[in-house]
Amino acid sequence: MLPLVEFPPDQRAAVRCLFADIDDTLTTDGLIPAVAFSSLWQARTAGLDVVLVTGRPAGWVDHIARQWPVRAVIGENGGFWFQMEHSDSGRVMKKHFLYNEAERREFRQRLELIRRELLAEVPGCAIATDQNYREYDLAIDFCEDVEQLPRDQVLRIREIFQRHGAHAKISSIHVNGWYGDFDKVTTTDLFITEELGLKLAEDNNSFAFVGDSPNDEPLFQSINNSIGVANIMELTDLMDFLPRYITSQKGGEGFAELVTALIEARPVDGS
């Protein structure tokens, strides 16, 4: 990984949409610092779209898409995206799900067996406190509201999901498991096509992505302008694909560092 200062200005200037993880990318120690939230507003003012790509649940995504200055939010590791749009009657919420309600219900029923097995086989883990707001996945907490589990136990959680044929990704706080053919990059690709009118493969340099953990690997691998906030160094042993650049600061401060670098490289008119 190269220091962010080595991200060439002409390449930074070409970025029109920044995709970003939330937990430990926008946040620091579980909170969004003022500098990070201010950066979202600064990006909007500069004409730089921000799309959040998170493992967090539909309930959270609904709130964030409504009240934060972002273009859209892709949630539950790619199961859907929500965005606010303008209509004659005012702002309205658009929700795009990859699977219908019946399919999502069937996925959740299949995960119930895994839930019971995980709680029995991995002492100290817990169902994430935001589980009730989820449409697709089962989120297992290994450090957010429980005492930090050893690394081998985190890997054990992932292995149990995979044994049952479920997808499983490790974030900085949860292991998320789900059924359905999607991940962060497949849905980001679909969003780019349907909402931005571009192609990820053909217009790759128009995008950047910033994240911090193994569940961000698909986007680190697929987006040329990939950036990790400094705390990614704590999880690189779990990753095969690392971002191209790394910020000097951790979490939300690192996110703000990146947004500043992107804005400073943009033409004065934001075009």
N, C-alpha and C positions, 0 to 999 in steps of 0.2 A: 504494500500500500504506500502510495506517495503522499506527502503532506499536501493539504488543500491548496497551499500557495503555488503548487506546481500544476494546478488545473488551469490550462491556458485561457487567457482572457477572451480570445475569439470563440473558444468552445463554450465558455460560460455565457457569452452574449447570445449564443444561438439557442439557449434553453428557453422554451416557452411554457413548459409545464413541469413543475417539481412534484414528484410523487414522494410521499414520506410516511414512514411508520410513526406510531404515536408513543407507546410505552418505552421509556428510556432513550427515545430519540427526540421527541418533543418535550418529554418530562425529565426531571432530575429528582431522584429520590421520591418518585411517586407524585410530584407536583409539577405543573407547568409554570416555569419561571416567567416573570413579566417580560423579559427580553425575548423569549420564544413566542409568546402570544402576540407581542407587538410586531414581531417579524412577519406573522401571518398578515396583519394589516398592511405592513410596508410592502409585502409582495403584491397584495391586491392593488394598492395604489400605483405600483410600478408596472402593472399589467402582466405580472407573472402568476399564472394559475398554480394553485396548490391543491393536490388531490391526496387525501390521506388513505393509506393502505394498511389495515390493521387486523389483528386477530380478535379485537373487541366485538361485543355482540350487537345485534340489531337494535336493541333498546338504546345503547349508547350512541350508535351511529345515527339514529333518528335525531337525537338531541344535537349532536355535533354538526350534522349537515344543516340543521335549521338555524343554529345560533352562532356558529363560528364563521369567520371570513375565508371559506374554502370553496373550491369549485364543486367538489363531491367527496364522498367517503366510500371506499370499498371495504366491506367488513367481513368478519369471520373467515379471514384468509382467502377471500375471493368468492364467497357464496352469493354476493349481491353488491350493488352500489345504490346509494341514495344521494339525491341532489335536489336542491331547491331551484325552481325555474320560475320565470315571470310569465304571467298570463293576464288577460284582460281583467280578471277578478283579483289580481294581486299575486303574491308569492305562493307557489304550490309545490308540494313534495312529490318528486318522481322516484319510484322504487322499482329497481330492476333486479329480479331474482333469477338465478340460473335454473332453479328447480321449483316446481309448483308446490302448493301447500301440502298436498297429499304425499308427495315424494319427500318433502322435508320431514313430515311426521313419521314416515316409515324409517328414514335415516335415524331419527332420534330414538325410535323403538329399538333398533338394532344396537345402538350405543348403550342401552340400559344394561345389557349383559356385561359389557366392558366396564361400565361404572362399578358394578358390584365386585368384579374381579380385581380391579385396581385398588379399591378401598381395602380389600382383604389381603392383597399381596404386597402392597407398598405402604408400610406403616409411616405415618407422618404426612402423607399427601392428603389433599382435601379437594372437594369439588369447588371450583372457583365461585366466589361470592356473586359474580355477575352471570352465573349459569342460567338463571330464570329468564334472562332477556335474550337468550340465544335461539336462533332458528335452525341451525345445522349441527353445530359441533358440541363436543363434550370438552370442557376446559378443566384441566387438573392443575391445581395450584401447588407449586413447589417452593415458593418463597414470598409471595405477595402478602398473604395473611396467615401464613404458617411459618414455622422455623425453617430456615434454609435446609433443603435436603442435600445429601451428598450427590456428587455428579453421577455415580453409578446407579443411584436410585432414580434420577431423572431419566437416564437412558433406559432403565427398566420400564418406566411408564411408557416411553415411546415404543419399546419392543412389544409390550402387551397390546397396544393399539394395532401395531403392524401384524401381529400374530392373527388377529381377527380380520385382516384384510382392509383395515381402515387406513386412511392417510394420517400421518402424525407429524407435527412440526413443533420444535422447541423454540419458545420465545424467551425473553429475559425473565419472565415470571410464571408462565404456564406451559404445559404441554397440551396442545390442541389436537384433537382427533376428530375426523369426520369421514363420512361417505359422500361420494359425488366426485365427478371428474373436473376438478378445478384446483387452483392454488393462486397465490398472489399474482403471479405473472400472467397466467392465462386470462384472468379477468381484467387485469390492467390492459392487456392487449385488446380485449374485446371493447373495453371502455374507450380506448384510444380510437378504435375504428368507428364505433357507433356514436360517440359523443364529441370527439374532436375532429372527425373526418380525416384522420391520418392513419398511417400504418407503422407499427412499432419497428418492423424490420427495415422499412424504407426510410423512415423519418427519425431514426433512433437518436440522432444528435439533437433533436428538438426537445428531448426529455432528460431529466436527471432523477435519480432516486437516492434517498438517504435512509439508512436503517442502522440496526445495532445488533442483530441476533440471527441464529440459524434459520428462523422462518423467513428471513429476508433474502436468503440465498438465491431463490429463483430470479429475483429482480436484480441482484448484484451480477448474476451471470448474464442477464439478457439486456440490460441497459448499459450502454457504453459509459455514460457519465454517472458512475455509481460511487457513492460516498458513505463512509461509516463514521458515526460520531466516535469520539475517542474511547468510550467504554466498550466498544466492540472487542477490544483487546482481551477482555475478560472471558470471551467465548470463542475465540478463534480455533481452539483445539477441537471444537465440535463442528467445524465448518470445512467444506471442500472448496467453496468459491468465496473469495474475499472481494470487497469493493476495491475500486481502482485508487480512490483517494481516502484520506482520513483527516478529520478535523483535529485541531489542537485541544479542543475542549470537549467535555462530556455532555451527554444528554441535551437538554433544551438549550444550553449555552452553545453547544456545538452546532445545533440546528440554526440558531441565530447567526453564528459565524458563517455558515454556508449561505444563508439567504442574503446576508450583507455582500458576500463575494459575488453572488449572481446578480444582484441589483447594481452593484458598482460597475459591472462590466456591460450593462445594457445601454443602448443608445439613449440619449436624453429624452426622446419622445416615446421610449418604451417599445419601439417597433423592432 
